Amino acid sequence: MHDIEMIDFELWVISMIRAMCRREGMRLPRIGRADELLDERLAVGAYWNRAGRASRPTSSPE
């Protein structure tokens, strides 16, 4: 599993490639890899949300 920064970088690269193809009138590459990265990013985000909740105290000590 990649970290969020790596996933975001790969998504940026894909978007730049697609923009270049669109500008040059070339056939756009398939978006399957972008879909995979978005799914992975969602999973990583969900993992860190769960992990963050588990490590936080449920009530503030007084």
Contacts in CASP RR format, 6 or more apart in sequence:
PFRMAT RR
TARGET T0000
AUTHOR 0000-0000-0000
METHOD contacts of the structure
MODEL  1
MHDIEMIDFELWVISMIRAMCRREGMRLPRIGRADELLDERLAVGAYWNR
AGRASRPTSSPE
1 40 0 8 1.000
1 43 0 8 1.000
1 44 0 8 1.000
2 10 0 8 1.000
2 40 0 8 1.000
2 44 0 8 1.000
3 44 0 8 1.000
4 41 0 8 1.000
4 44 0 8 1.000
4 45 0 8 1.000
7 37 0 8 1.000
7 40 0 8 1.000
7 41 0 8 1.000
7 44 0 8 1.000
8 41 0 8 1.000
10 33 0 8 1.000
10 37 0 8 1.000
11 34 0 8 1.000
11 37 0 8 1.000
11 38 0 8 1.000
11 41 0 8 1.000
14 29 0 8 1.000
14 31 0 8 1.000
14 33 0 8 1.000
14 34 0 8 1.000
14 37 0 8 1.000
15 34 0 8 1.000
17 29 0 8 1.000
18 28 0 8 1.000
18 29 0 8 1.000
18 31 0 8 1.000
20 26 0 8 1.000
21 27 0 8 1.000
21 28 0 8 1.000
21 29 0 8 1.000
22 28 0 8 1.000
END
